[in-house]
Amino acid sequence: MEKRTIIPAGNRDFTMYTATTGAHRYTFRDLKMVLAKASPARSGDHLAGVAAETGEERVAAQYALADLPLTTFLHEPVVPYETDEVTRLIIDTLIGLPSRRSRI
């Protein structure tokens, strides 16, 4: 695989993720799209229009996902905090700990 770069860009309201494989640069509009494109091909994903178009795009999304710090998932929840108990539990537990608050 060729050189890869991951660039989160933008402000808190809009973040894009990019990955370069070979001579092609792939851009993913948000964390949800990175996760969708990085997962193995499934017919439901194709029907929903979120599956990777090619194997190379899937690999680029996997690289983008692998290079993200875990705090990205705290700051950009995939499932809304207000509607999901597991998301609330994780965020409240991790952000609520004083030793972790300074690292997030």
Legacy VTK file of the C-alpha trace (Angstrom):
# vtk DataFile Version 3.0
C-alpha trace
ASCII
DATASET POLYDATA
POINTS 104 float
0.000 0.000 0.000
1.186 3.478 -0.801
1.605 6.360 1.628
-1.535 7.277 3.484
-2.560 10.481 5.205
-5.489 11.177 7.472
-6.589 14.764 7.867
-9.472 15.721 10.141
-10.359 19.221 8.966
-12.924 21.843 9.777
-14.653 22.984 12.917
-16.691 21.168 15.573
-19.856 21.297 13.433
-18.306 19.766 10.322
-15.375 17.399 10.149
-14.125 15.608 7.049
-11.803 12.660 6.993
-9.518 11.880 4.078
-7.219 9.019 3.234
-4.882 8.639 0.296
-4.149 5.248 -1.217
-1.942 5.155 -4.258
-2.732 8.197 -6.370
-6.351 8.553 -5.231
-7.566 10.649 -2.316
-10.813 9.583 -0.646
-12.919 11.978 1.406
-15.474 10.873 3.972
-17.946 13.483 5.197
-18.204 12.244 8.793
-17.404 9.445 11.208
-20.572 7.550 10.276
-19.468 7.397 6.648
-15.951 6.233 7.592
-17.476 3.410 9.644
-19.928 2.454 6.891
-17.330 2.415 4.128
-14.758 0.550 6.255
-17.030 -2.396 7.022
-17.250 -5.503 4.803
-19.639 -5.287 1.856
-23.266 -6.062 2.729
-26.297 -5.891 0.490
-28.155 -3.618 2.938
-25.297 -1.120 2.869
-25.407 -1.104 -0.930
-29.167 -0.539 -0.897
-28.749 2.313 1.579
-25.990 3.834 -0.556
-23.353 3.797 2.187
-21.156 0.888 1.064
-17.688 1.458 -0.336
-17.744 1.643 -4.129
-14.496 -0.297 -4.498
-12.149 -2.397 -2.419
-9.633 0.446 -2.549
-12.186 2.846 -1.050
-12.898 0.293 1.699
-9.176 0.042 2.492
-8.864 3.844 2.540
-11.767 4.032 5.003
-10.132 1.336 7.133
-6.892 3.336 7.204
-8.808 6.478 8.150
-10.577 4.583 10.924
-7.383 2.978 12.222
-5.647 6.338 12.547
-8.422 8.050 14.508
-7.795 8.625 18.204
-10.424 7.026 20.444
-11.466 10.448 21.717
-12.993 11.080 18.282
-15.778 8.665 19.222
-16.493 10.675 22.382
-16.605 14.010 20.592
-18.505 12.778 17.537
-20.954 10.086 18.743
-22.404 7.954 15.972
-25.618 7.402 17.928
-27.194 10.486 19.530
-26.427 10.822 23.251
-30.055 11.681 24.025
-31.515 8.527 22.478
-29.081 5.768 23.418
-28.416 4.514 26.940
-25.139 2.775 26.036
-23.744 5.940 24.446
-24.744 7.929 27.547
-23.132 5.376 29.851
-19.843 5.382 27.941
-19.611 9.154 27.599
-20.705 9.869 31.167
-18.289 7.290 32.549
-15.269 8.421 30.546
-15.826 12.160 30.715
-16.952 12.000 34.339
-13.643 10.583 35.571
-11.341 13.426 36.712
-8.205 11.580 35.574
-9.602 11.211 32.073
-11.145 14.671 31.708
-7.773 16.316 31.105
-6.924 13.838 28.326
-10.172 14.195 26.367
LINES 1 105
104 0 1 2 3 4 5 6 7 8 9 10 11 12 13 14 15 16 17 18 19 20 21 22 23 24 25 26 27 28 29 30 31 32 33 34 35 36 37 38 39 40 41 42 43 44 45 46 47 48 49 50 51 52 53 54 55 56 57 58 59 60 61 62 63 64 65 66 67 68 69 70 71 72 73 74 75 76 77 78 79 80 81 82 83 84 85 86 87 88 89 90 91 92 93 94 95 96 97 98 99 100 101 102 103
